[in-house]
Amino acid sequence: MKRCIPLIQFVRLVASMLLAAVCSCCSLDEEIVSQWGMDVSCPHLVSLSPADETCVKADFTQPVRVVASSLRTDIEDGPDLPVSPADTALSTAVSFLLPAAPGPGKKALLSATVEDARGNRLSFAVPFVGWNSRVPRLAVNEIRCVYSKPRVEFVELLVLEDGNLGGVAIENPGNAASPVWTFPSVEVSRGDFVVYHLRSIEEGLVDEVSPGLVSAGTDARADAVDFWDDQTKAPLKKTGGILVRERVGGKILDAAFWAEDGKDSWPNPGLEAAAAEAVSQGSWGPDSGIGSAVPSMGTTATRTLCRDRFSGGVEDTDSAADWRVCATGKSSAGAENFHWQ
């Protein structure tokens, strides 16, 4: 005699067959599946970043263990090197022990498969930038926030101690389209001027990653270190800010904020949050309000925002008091700022 399978058992049987047929981190509607009494909720990767030269840390939404992992130090054609987790226990924070240090500022790729306690798996391949243990002290020294071809916007940094710029990040919180730019690996010495140009509109522009490279360009200098981005559409404005971090998401090394007259608040939440963070880390002050910004009235392509800290022995205050708008024609990308009159 035939036996009928109850509907609920039939639904669960079909669900089991479907789960066996699809990938372990499937795309079935989790609310529907939860009503069947099964869990197919996948773990998700929250963040991944280097912790030191040979360790990368990853955070997940659920406790996971590593099933497989590998490192590629040459993203384009390098071999996949085996990577071991620091611990085999389930955890929301996983440390991957790298077989080789990618090098400061060098891009590498970590690939891995992880699973939670129920066997739901997640596979990912995430690029990261090699840890830099020799980040120099840096100061924002001059800013051009106005464009007039061929003079493009730039941020000039003064190197305060020897080191390597690899992975150092310039954060532009006023530009949502391109908020972060990172330096490649390049050795710098105390007293060097490093200029990050935000546009590339001339021929012969090169990133000076070694002493033998000399870039063309209206504001490039043979005795400075020049780098070029390819942004457009006013990447800097007359109200804005810059954070220089030791690495993406890392400690702030220096900051500067400026504003047009008549502004009573920051024009977007990104700038407001950046100013608050800079104040909390002691890189700007006395407070994060727009009233504490450097007045940008009068800035032009040849009248830049200039810092006076290192030109006249003036004590640094990490505030608008350290800054001025230079005289017409006195912008000095890649060189010492003119003294205050």
VEXLUM-980857 format. One record per residue (C-alpha): residue in three letters; x, z negated, y negated; residue number from 1. Coordinates in Angstrom, 1 decimal. Example, Ala and Ser with C-alpha at 12.3 -4.5 7.8 and 13.67 -1.06 7.14 Angstrom:
% residues 2
res=ALA, c1=12.3, c3=-7.8, c2=4.5, n=1 $
res=SER, c1=13.7, c3=-7.1, c2=1.1, n=2 $
This chain:
% residues 341
res=MET, c1=0.0, c3=0.0, c2=0.0, n=1 $
res=LYS, c1=1.3, c3=0.9, c2=-3.4, n=2 $
res=ARG, c1=2.1, c3=-1.9, c2=-5.8, n=3 $
res=CYS, c1=1.6, c3=-1.5, c2=-9.6, n=4 $
res=ILE, c1=4.4, c3=-2.7, c2=-11.9, n=5 $
res=PRO, c1=3.0, c3=-4.8, c2=-14.7, n=6 $
res=LEU, c1=3.4, c3=-3.1, c2=-18.1, n=7 $
res=ILE, c1=5.8, c3=-5.7, c2=-19.5, n=8 $
res=GLN, c1=8.1, c3=-5.3, c2=-16.6, n=9 $
res=PHE, c1=8.0, c3=-1.5, c2=-16.9, n=10 $
res=VAL, c1=8.9, c3=-1.8, c2=-20.6, n=11 $
res=ARG, c1=11.8, c3=-4.0, c2=-19.8, n=12 $
res=LEU, c1=13.0, c3=-1.7, c2=-17.0, n=13 $
res=VAL, c1=12.9, c3=1.3, c2=-19.4, n=14 $
res=ALA, c1=14.7, c3=-0.7, c2=-22.1, n=15 $
res=SER, c1=17.5, c3=-1.6, c2=-19.6, n=16 $
res=MET, c1=17.9, c3=2.0, c2=-18.6, n=17 $
res=LEU, c1=18.1, c3=3.1, c2=-22.2, n=18 $
res=LEU, c1=20.7, c3=0.4, c2=-23.0, n=19 $
res=ALA, c1=22.8, c3=1.5, c2=-20.1, n=20 $
res=ALA, c1=22.7, c3=5.1, c2=-21.2, n=21 $
res=VAL, c1=23.7, c3=4.7, c2=-24.8, n=22 $
res=CYS, c1=26.9, c3=3.3, c2=-26.4, n=23 $
res=SER, c1=27.3, c3=-0.5, c2=-26.2, n=24 $
res=CYS, c1=26.9, c3=-0.7, c2=-30.0, n=25 $
res=CYS, c1=23.7, c3=1.3, c2=-30.1, n=26 $
res=SER, c1=21.4, c3=2.3, c2=-32.8, n=27 $
res=LEU, c1=18.1, c3=1.2, c2=-31.2, n=28 $
res=ASP, c1=15.7, c3=-0.7, c2=-33.5, n=29 $
res=GLU, c1=17.0, c3=-4.3, c2=-33.2, n=30 $
res=GLU, c1=13.6, c3=-5.7, c2=-34.1, n=31 $
res=ILE, c1=11.8, c3=-3.9, c2=-31.3, n=32 $
res=VAL, c1=14.6, c3=-4.7, c2=-28.8, n=33 $
res=SER, c1=14.5, c3=-8.4, c2=-29.7, n=34 $
res=GLN, c1=10.8, c3=-8.4, c2=-28.7, n=35 $
res=TRP, c1=11.9, c3=-7.3, c2=-25.3, n=36 $
res=GLY, c1=14.0, c3=-10.4, c2=-25.0, n=37 $
res=MET, c1=17.4, c3=-8.6, c2=-25.2, n=38 $
res=ASP, c1=20.3, c3=-8.7, c2=-27.8, n=39 $
res=VAL, c1=21.9, c3=-5.5, c2=-29.0, n=40 $
res=SER, c1=22.9, c3=-6.7, c2=-32.4, n=41 $
res=CYS, c1=26.4, c3=-5.3, c2=-33.0, n=42 $
res=PRO, c1=29.2, c3=-7.3, c2=-34.7, n=43 $
res=HIS, c1=30.2, c3=-5.7, c2=-38.0, n=44 $
res=LEU, c1=33.6, c3=-5.6, c2=-39.7, n=45 $
res=VAL, c1=33.5, c3=-7.5, c2=-43.1, n=46 $
res=SER, c1=37.1, c3=-7.1, c2=-44.2, n=47 $
res=LEU, c1=40.6, c3=-6.1, c2=-43.1, n=48 $
res=SER, c1=43.9, c3=-6.8, c2=-44.9, n=49 $
res=PRO, c1=47.5, c3=-7.7, c2=-44.2, n=50 $
res=ALA, c1=48.5, c3=-11.3, c2=-44.1, n=51 $
res=ASP, c1=52.2, c3=-10.7, c2=-43.9, n=52 $
res=GLU, c1=54.7, c3=-8.0, c2=-42.8, n=53 $
res=THR, c1=53.5, c3=-8.0, c2=-39.2, n=54 $
res=CYS, c1=50.0, c3=-9.5, c2=-39.2, n=55 $
res=VAL, c1=46.7, c3=-8.0, c2=-40.2, n=56 $
res=LYS, c1=43.6, c3=-10.2, c2=-40.4, n=57 $
res=ALA, c1=40.0, c3=-9.0, c2=-39.9, n=58 $
res=ASP, c1=36.7, c3=-10.8, c2=-40.5, n=59 $
res=PHE, c1=33.5, c3=-10.1, c2=-38.6, n=60 $
res=THR, c1=29.9, c3=-11.0, c2=-38.9, n=61 $
res=GLN, c1=29.9, c3=-12.5, c2=-35.3, n=62 $
res=PRO, c1=32.5, c3=-14.1, c2=-33.1, n=63 $
res=VAL, c1=34.4, c3=-11.3, c2=-31.2, n=64 $
res=ARG, c1=37.3, c3=-10.8, c2=-28.9, n=65 $
res=VAL, c1=39.7, c3=-7.8, c2=-28.9, n=66 $
res=VAL, c1=39.2, c3=-5.3, c2=-26.1, n=67 $
res=ALA, c1=41.9, c3=-2.8, c2=-27.3, n=68 $
res=SER, c1=43.9, c3=-2.2, c2=-30.5, n=69 $
res=SER, c1=46.7, c3=0.0, c2=-31.8, n=70 $
res=LEU, c1=48.7, c3=0.8, c2=-34.9, n=71 $
res=ARG, c1=49.7, c3=4.1, c2=-36.5, n=72 $
res=THR, c1=52.3, c3=3.7, c2=-39.2, n=73 $
res=ASP, c1=52.3, c3=7.5, c2=-39.9, n=74 $
res=ILE, c1=48.6, c3=8.2, c2=-40.3, n=75 $
res=GLU, c1=49.0, c3=12.0, c2=-40.1, n=76 $
res=ASP, c1=51.0, c3=12.4, c2=-36.9, n=77 $
res=GLY, c1=52.6, c3=9.1, c2=-35.8, n=78 $
res=PRO, c1=52.2, c3=7.7, c2=-32.3, n=79 $
res=ASP, c1=49.7, c3=4.9, c2=-31.6, n=80 $
res=LEU, c1=51.6, c3=1.7, c2=-31.0, n=81 $
res=PRO, c1=50.0, c3=-1.1, c2=-29.0, n=82 $
res=VAL, c1=48.8, c3=-4.1, c2=-30.9, n=83 $
res=SER, c1=48.1, c3=-7.6, c2=-29.6, n=84 $
res=PRO, c1=45.6, c3=-10.1, c2=-30.9, n=85 $
res=ALA, c1=47.0, c3=-13.5, c2=-31.8, n=86 $
res=ASP, c1=44.3, c3=-15.2, c2=-29.8, n=87 $
res=THR, c1=41.9, c3=-14.0, c2=-27.0, n=88 $
res=ALA, c1=39.2, c3=-16.5, c2=-27.8, n=89 $
res=LEU, c1=35.9, c3=-15.5, c2=-29.5, n=90 $
res=SER, c1=36.2, c3=-15.8, c2=-33.3, n=91 $
res=THR, c1=34.8, c3=-14.3, c2=-36.5, n=92 $
res=ALA, c1=38.4, c3=-14.2, c2=-37.8, n=93 $
res=VAL, c1=40.9, c3=-12.1, c2=-35.7, n=94 $
res=SER, c1=44.6, c3=-11.7, c2=-36.4, n=95 $
res=PHE, c1=46.4, c3=-8.6, c2=-35.1, n=96 $
res=LEU, c1=50.1, c3=-8.9, c2=-34.4, n=97 $
res=LEU, c1=51.8, c3=-5.7, c2=-35.4, n=98 $
res=PRO, c1=54.7, c3=-4.3, c2=-33.3, n=99 $
res=ALA, c1=56.4, c3=-3.0, c2=-36.5, n=100 $
res=ALA, c1=56.1, c3=-3.6, c2=-40.2, n=101 $
res=PRO, c1=54.7, c3=-0.6, c2=-42.0, n=102 $
res=GLY, c1=56.8, c3=-1.2, c2=-45.1, n=103 $
res=PRO, c1=55.7, c3=-2.3, c2=-48.6, n=104 $
res=GLY, c1=53.0, c3=-0.1, c2=-49.9, n=105 $
res=LYS, c1=53.0, c3=2.3, c2=-47.0, n=106 $
res=LYS, c1=49.7, c3=3.3, c2=-45.6, n=107 $
res=ALA, c1=49.0, c3=2.5, c2=-41.9, n=108 $
res=LEU, c1=46.0, c3=2.7, c2=-39.6, n=109 $
res=LEU, c1=44.7, c3=-0.1, c2=-37.4, n=110 $
res=SER, c1=42.3, c3=1.0, c2=-34.6, n=111 $
res=ALA, c1=40.5, c3=-1.5, c2=-32.4, n=112 $
res=THR, c1=37.5, c3=-2.2, c2=-30.2, n=113 $
res=VAL, c1=36.0, c3=-5.6, c2=-30.2, n=114 $
res=GLU, c1=33.1, c3=-7.2, c2=-28.4, n=115 $
res=ASP, c1=30.9, c3=-10.2, c2=-28.8, n=116 $
res=ALA, c1=29.9, c3=-12.8, c2=-26.2, n=117 $
res=ARG, c1=27.1, c3=-10.5, c2=-24.9, n=118 $
res=GLY, c1=29.3, c3=-7.4, c2=-24.6, n=119 $
res=ASN, c1=28.1, c3=-5.6, c2=-27.7, n=120 $
res=ARG, c1=31.0, c3=-3.6, c2=-28.9, n=121 $
res=LEU, c1=32.3, c3=-2.2, c2=-32.2, n=122 $
res=SER, c1=35.1, c3=0.4, c2=-32.5, n=123 $
res=PHE, c1=36.8, c3=1.1, c2=-35.8, n=124 $
res=ALA, c1=39.9, c3=2.6, c2=-37.4, n=125 $
res=VAL, c1=40.7, c3=1.2, c2=-40.9, n=126 $
res=PRO, c1=43.6, c3=2.2, c2=-43.1, n=127 $
res=PHE, c1=45.6, c3=-0.6, c2=-44.9, n=128 $
res=VAL, c1=48.7, c3=-0.9, c2=-47.1, n=129 $
res=GLY, c1=51.8, c3=-2.5, c2=-45.7, n=130 $
res=TRP, c1=52.5, c3=-6.1, c2=-46.9, n=131 $
res=ASN, c1=55.0, c3=-6.4, c2=-49.8, n=132 $
res=SER, c1=57.0, c3=-9.6, c2=-49.9, n=133 $
res=ARG, c1=59.0, c3=-8.6, c2=-53.0, n=134 $
res=VAL, c1=56.3, c3=-8.0, c2=-55.6, n=135 $
res=PRO, c1=58.0, c3=-8.4, c2=-59.0, n=136 $
res=ARG, c1=56.6, c3=-10.3, c2=-62.0, n=137 $
res=LEU, c1=54.9, c3=-7.7, c2=-64.3, n=138 $
res=ALA, c1=53.4, c3=-7.7, c2=-67.7, n=139 $
res=VAL, c1=51.0, c3=-5.3, c2=-69.3, n=140 $
res=ASN, c1=52.9, c3=-4.1, c2=-72.4, n=141 $
res=GLU, c1=51.0, c3=-1.2, c2=-73.9, n=142 $
res=ILE, c1=47.7, c3=0.6, c2=-73.4, n=143 $
res=ARG, c1=46.3, c3=3.9, c2=-74.6, n=144 $
res=CYS, c1=42.5, c3=3.9, c2=-74.3, n=145 $
res=VAL, c1=41.9, c3=7.1, c2=-76.3, n=146 $
res=TYR, c1=42.5, c3=10.7, c2=-75.0, n=147 $
res=SER, c1=43.7, c3=13.6, c2=-77.1, n=148 $
res=LYS, c1=45.2, c3=16.5, c2=-75.2, n=149 $
res=PRO, c1=48.0, c3=16.4, c2=-74.1, n=150 $
res=ARG, c1=48.2, c3=12.7, c2=-74.7, n=151 $
res=VAL, c1=46.4, c3=11.0, c2=-71.8, n=152 $
res=GLU, c1=45.4, c3=7.4, c2=-71.3, n=153 $
res=PHE, c1=48.1, c3=5.1, c2=-69.9, n=154 $
res=VAL, c1=48.9, c3=1.6, c2=-68.9, n=155 $
res=GLU, c1=52.5, c3=0.5, c2=-69.4, n=156 $
res=LEU, c1=54.0, c3=-2.4, c2=-67.5, n=157 $
res=LEU, c1=57.2, c3=-4.2, c2=-68.2, n=158 $
res=VAL, c1=59.1, c3=-5.4, c2=-65.1, n=159 $
res=LEU, c1=60.2, c3=-9.1, c2=-65.5, n=160 $
res=GLU, c1=62.2, c3=-9.4, c2=-62.3, n=161 $
res=ASP, c1=63.7, c3=-7.1, c2=-59.6, n=162 $
res=GLY, c1=61.3, c3=-6.1, c2=-56.8, n=163 $
res=ASN, c1=59.2, c3=-3.4, c2=-55.1, n=164 $
res=LEU, c1=55.9, c3=-2.1, c2=-56.5, n=165 $
res=GLY, c1=54.5, c3=-1.0, c2=-53.1, n=166 $
res=GLY, c1=50.8, c3=-1.9, c2=-52.9, n=167 $
res=VAL, c1=50.6, c3=-3.4, c2=-56.4, n=168 $
res=ALA, c1=47.2, c3=-2.6, c2=-57.7, n=169 $
res=ILE, c1=46.0, c3=-1.7, c2=-61.2, n=170 $
res=GLU, c1=42.3, c3=-2.5, c2=-61.5, n=171 $
res=ASN, c1=40.1, c3=-0.9, c2=-64.1, n=172 $
res=PRO, c1=36.8, c3=-2.8, c2=-63.8, n=173 $
res=GLY, c1=35.2, c3=-0.8, c2=-66.5, n=174 $
res=ASN, c1=35.4, c3=2.4, c2=-64.4, n=175 $
res=ALA, c1=33.1, c3=2.2, c2=-61.4, n=176 $
res=ALA, c1=34.0, c3=5.7, c2=-60.2, n=177 $
res=SER, c1=37.7, c3=4.9, c2=-59.8, n=178 $
res=PRO, c1=38.3, c3=1.1, c2=-60.2, n=179 $
res=VAL, c1=41.6, c3=0.7, c2=-58.4, n=180 $
res=TRP, c1=44.9, c3=2.5, c2=-58.2, n=181 $
res=THR, c1=47.9, c3=1.3, c2=-56.1, n=182 $
res=PHE, c1=51.6, c3=2.0, c2=-56.4, n=183 $
res=PRO, c1=53.6, c3=3.5, c2=-53.6, n=184 $
res=SER, c1=56.8, c3=1.9, c2=-52.5, n=185 $
res=VAL, c1=59.4, c3=2.1, c2=-55.3, n=186 $
res=GLU, c1=62.3, c3=-0.2, c2=-56.2, n=187 $
res=VAL, c1=62.3, c3=-1.5, c2=-59.8, n=188 $
res=SER, c1=64.6, c3=-3.7, c2=-61.8, n=189 $
res=ARG, c1=64.1, c3=-6.3, c2=-64.5, n=190 $
res=GLY, c1=63.7, c3=-4.5, c2=-67.9, n=191 $
res=ASP, c1=62.2, c3=-1.3, c2=-66.4, n=192 $
res=PHE, c1=59.2, c3=0.2, c2=-68.1, n=193 $
res=VAL, c1=56.6, c3=1.6, c2=-65.6, n=194 $
res=VAL, c1=53.9, c3=3.9, c2=-67.0, n=195 $
res=TYR, c1=50.7, c3=4.6, c2=-65.1, n=196 $
res=HIS, c1=49.2, c3=7.8, c2=-66.6, n=197 $
res=LEU, c1=45.5, c3=8.1, c2=-65.7, n=198 $
res=ARG, c1=45.2, c3=11.9, c2=-66.0, n=199 $
res=SER, c1=47.3, c3=14.9, c2=-64.8, n=200 $
res=ILE, c1=46.8, c3=17.8, c2=-67.2, n=201 $
res=GLU, c1=50.3, c3=19.3, c2=-67.5, n=202 $
res=GLU, c1=52.7, c3=21.1, c2=-65.1, n=203 $
res=GLY, c1=55.7, c3=19.5, c2=-63.5, n=204 $
res=LEU, c1=54.3, c3=16.0, c2=-63.1, n=205 $
res=VAL, c1=55.7, c3=13.9, c2=-60.3, n=206 $
res=ASP, c1=55.6, c3=10.3, c2=-59.2, n=207 $
res=GLU, c1=59.0, c3=8.9, c2=-59.7, n=208 $
res=VAL, c1=59.4, c3=7.0, c2=-56.4, n=209 $
res=SER, c1=63.2, c3=7.4, c2=-56.3, n=210 $
res=PRO, c1=66.0, c3=7.5, c2=-59.0, n=211 $
res=GLY, c1=66.5, c3=11.2, c2=-58.6, n=212 $
res=LEU, c1=63.0, c3=12.2, c2=-59.6, n=213 $
res=VAL, c1=62.3, c3=12.9, c2=-63.3, n=214 $
res=SER, c1=58.8, c3=13.9, c2=-64.3, n=215 $
res=ALA, c1=57.7, c3=16.3, c2=-66.9, n=216 $
res=GLY, c1=54.8, c3=15.4, c2=-69.2, n=217 $
res=THR, c1=54.3, c3=14.6, c2=-72.9, n=218 $
res=ASP, c1=54.7, c3=10.9, c2=-72.6, n=219 $
res=ALA, c1=57.2, c3=10.8, c2=-69.7, n=220 $
res=ARG, c1=60.7, c3=9.5, c2=-70.3, n=221 $
res=ALA, c1=63.8, c3=10.0, c2=-68.2, n=222 $
res=ASP, c1=64.6, c3=6.2, c2=-68.6, n=223 $
res=ALA, c1=61.1, c3=5.0, c2=-67.6, n=224 $
res=VAL, c1=59.3, c3=5.1, c2=-64.2, n=225 $
res=ASP, c1=56.2, c3=7.4, c2=-64.4, n=226 $
res=PHE, c1=53.2, c3=7.7, c2=-62.1, n=227 $
res=TRP, c1=50.2, c3=10.0, c2=-62.5, n=228 $
res=ASP, c1=46.6, c3=9.7, c2=-61.5, n=229 $
res=ASP, c1=44.1, c3=12.6, c2=-61.7, n=230 $
res=GLN, c1=41.0, c3=11.0, c2=-63.3, n=231 $
res=THR, c1=38.7, c3=12.6, c2=-65.8, n=232 $
res=LYS, c1=35.8, c3=11.7, c2=-68.0, n=233 $
res=ALA, c1=37.3, c3=8.9, c2=-70.1, n=234 $
res=PRO, c1=38.8, c3=6.6, c2=-67.5, n=235 $
res=LEU, c1=39.6, c3=4.1, c2=-70.3, n=236 $
res=LYS, c1=37.3, c3=3.3, c2=-73.2, n=237 $
res=LYS, c1=37.6, c3=1.4, c2=-76.5, n=238 $
res=THR, c1=36.0, c3=-1.6, c2=-74.7, n=239 $
res=GLY, c1=37.6, c3=-2.4, c2=-71.4, n=240 $
res=GLY, c1=40.1, c3=-4.4, c2=-69.4, n=241 $
res=ILE, c1=42.9, c3=-4.1, c2=-67.0, n=242 $
res=LEU, c1=44.0, c3=-6.4, c2=-64.1, n=243 $
res=VAL, c1=47.3, c3=-6.0, c2=-62.4, n=244 $
res=ARG, c1=47.2, c3=-7.6, c2=-58.9, n=245 $
res=GLU, c1=50.0, c3=-8.2, c2=-56.4, n=246 $
res=ARG, c1=47.9, c3=-6.2, c2=-53.9, n=247 $
res=VAL, c1=44.3, c3=-5.0, c2=-53.6, n=248 $
res=GLY, c1=42.1, c3=-8.2, c2=-53.8, n=249 $
res=GLY, c1=45.3, c3=-10.3, c2=-54.3, n=250 $
res=LYS, c1=46.5, c3=-12.6, c2=-57.1, n=251 $
res=ILE, c1=46.4, c3=-11.4, c2=-60.7, n=252 $
res=LEU, c1=49.9, c3=-10.9, c2=-62.1, n=253 $
res=ASP, c1=48.7, c3=-10.1, c2=-65.6, n=254 $
res=ALA, c1=45.6, c3=-8.9, c2=-67.5, n=255 $
res=ALA, c1=44.4, c3=-7.6, c2=-70.8, n=256 $
res=PHE, c1=41.0, c3=-7.1, c2=-72.4, n=257 $
res=TRP, c1=40.0, c3=-5.3, c2=-75.5, n=258 $
res=ALA, c1=36.7, c3=-4.5, c2=-77.3, n=259 $
res=GLU, c1=35.2, c3=-2.5, c2=-80.2, n=260 $
res=ASP, c1=33.8, c3=-4.3, c2=-83.2, n=261 $
res=GLY, c1=30.1, c3=-5.3, c2=-83.0, n=262 $
res=LYS, c1=30.0, c3=-5.9, c2=-79.3, n=263 $
res=ASP, c1=28.4, c3=-9.3, c2=-78.4, n=264 $
res=SER, c1=28.8, c3=-8.9, c2=-74.6, n=265 $
res=TRP, c1=30.7, c3=-7.0, c2=-71.9, n=266 $
res=PRO, c1=29.0, c3=-3.6, c2=-71.2, n=267 $
res=ASN, c1=28.9, c3=-4.1, c2=-67.4, n=268 $
res=PRO, c1=29.0, c3=-6.9, c2=-64.8, n=269 $
res=GLY, c1=32.4, c3=-5.6, c2=-63.5, n=270 $
res=LEU, c1=34.2, c3=-6.3, c2=-66.8, n=271 $
res=GLU, c1=32.4, c3=-9.7, c2=-67.2, n=272 $
res=ALA, c1=33.5, c3=-10.8, c2=-63.7, n=273 $
res=ALA, c1=37.1, c3=-9.5, c2=-64.2, n=274 $
res=ALA, c1=37.5, c3=-11.4, c2=-67.4, n=275 $
res=ALA, c1=36.1, c3=-14.6, c2=-65.8, n=276 $
res=GLU, c1=38.5, c3=-14.2, c2=-62.9, n=277 $
res=ALA, c1=41.5, c3=-13.6, c2=-65.2, n=278 $
res=VAL, c1=40.7, c3=-16.7, c2=-67.1, n=279 $
res=SER, c1=40.3, c3=-18.8, c2=-63.9, n=280 $
res=GLN, c1=43.8, c3=-17.7, c2=-62.8, n=281 $
res=GLY, c1=45.4, c3=-18.3, c2=-66.2, n=282 $
res=SER, c1=46.1, c3=-14.7, c2=-67.0, n=283 $
res=TRP, c1=43.8, c3=-14.4, c2=-70.0, n=284 $
res=GLY, c1=42.1, c3=-16.8, c2=-72.5, n=285 $
res=PRO, c1=41.0, c3=-18.9, c2=-74.1, n=286 $
res=ASP, c1=37.7, c3=-17.8, c2=-72.5, n=287 $
res=SER, c1=36.2, c3=-14.8, c2=-70.8, n=288 $
res=GLY, c1=33.8, c3=-13.8, c2=-73.6, n=289 $
res=ILE, c1=34.1, c3=-10.5, c2=-75.3, n=290 $
res=GLY, c1=34.9, c3=-12.4, c2=-78.5, n=291 $
res=SER, c1=38.3, c3=-13.3, c2=-77.0, n=292 $
res=ALA, c1=39.2, c3=-9.6, c2=-76.4, n=293 $
res=VAL, c1=41.8, c3=-7.7, c2=-78.4, n=294 $
res=PRO, c1=40.1, c3=-5.8, c2=-81.3, n=295 $
res=SER, c1=40.5, c3=-2.1, c2=-80.6, n=296 $
res=MET, c1=39.3, c3=-0.9, c2=-84.0, n=297 $
res=GLY, c1=41.7, c3=1.9, c2=-85.2, n=298 $
res=THR, c1=43.1, c3=2.9, c2=-81.8, n=299 $
res=THR, c1=43.9, c3=6.6, c2=-81.5, n=300 $
res=ALA, c1=46.0, c3=8.7, c2=-79.2, n=301 $
res=THR, c1=49.1, c3=7.7, c2=-81.3, n=302 $
res=ARG, c1=47.9, c3=4.2, c2=-82.2, n=303 $
res=THR, c1=47.9, c3=2.3, c2=-79.0, n=304 $
res=LEU, c1=47.3, c3=-1.4, c2=-78.1, n=305 $
res=CYS, c1=50.8, c3=-3.0, c2=-78.0, n=306 $
res=ARG, c1=52.0, c3=-6.4, c2=-76.9, n=307 $
res=ASP, c1=54.5, c3=-8.3, c2=-79.0, n=308 $
res=ARG, c1=55.6, c3=-10.8, c2=-76.3, n=309 $
res=PHE, c1=58.9, c3=-9.3, c2=-75.4, n=310 $
res=SER, c1=60.0, c3=-7.6, c2=-78.6, n=311 $
res=GLY, c1=60.4, c3=-10.5, c2=-81.1, n=312 $
res=GLY, c1=60.8, c3=-13.6, c2=-79.0, n=313 $
res=VAL, c1=57.2, c3=-14.6, c2=-79.6, n=314 $
res=GLU, c1=55.8, c3=-17.1, c2=-77.2, n=315 $
res=ASP, c1=53.3, c3=-15.6, c2=-74.8, n=316 $
res=THR, c1=49.7, c3=-16.9, c2=-75.0, n=317 $
res=ASP, c1=48.0, c3=-14.5, c2=-72.5, n=318 $
res=SER, c1=45.4, c3=-13.9, c2=-75.2, n=319 $
res=ALA, c1=44.5, c3=-11.4, c2=-78.0, n=320 $
res=ALA, c1=47.0, c3=-13.2, c2=-80.2, n=321 $
res=ASP, c1=49.8, c3=-11.4, c2=-78.3, n=322 $
res=TRP, c1=48.4, c3=-7.9, c2=-79.1, n=323 $
res=ARG, c1=47.9, c3=-5.5, c2=-82.0, n=324 $
res=VAL, c1=47.1, c3=-1.9, c2=-82.7, n=325 $
res=CYS, c1=50.4, c3=-0.1, c2=-83.5, n=326 $
res=ALA, c1=51.0, c3=2.0, c2=-86.6, n=327 $
res=THR, c1=50.2, c3=5.7, c2=-86.6, n=328 $
res=GLY, c1=52.7, c3=7.7, c2=-84.5, n=329 $
res=LYS, c1=54.3, c3=4.5, c2=-83.2, n=330 $
res=SER, c1=53.0, c3=4.6, c2=-79.6, n=331 $
res=SER, c1=55.9, c3=4.1, c2=-77.2, n=332 $
res=ALA, c1=55.1, c3=4.9, c2=-73.6, n=333 $
res=GLY, c1=58.0, c3=3.9, c2=-71.4, n=334 $
res=ALA, c1=60.0, c3=2.2, c2=-74.2, n=335 $
res=GLU, c1=60.1, c3=-1.0, c2=-76.1, n=336 $
res=ASN, c1=57.2, c3=-1.6, c2=-78.5, n=337 $
res=PHE, c1=57.9, c3=-1.4, c2=-82.2, n=338 $
res=HIS, c1=58.3, c3=-4.9, c2=-83.8, n=339 $
res=TRP, c1=55.3, c3=-6.3, c2=-85.6, n=340 $
res=GLN, c1=55.6, c3=-5.9, c2=-89.4, n=341 $
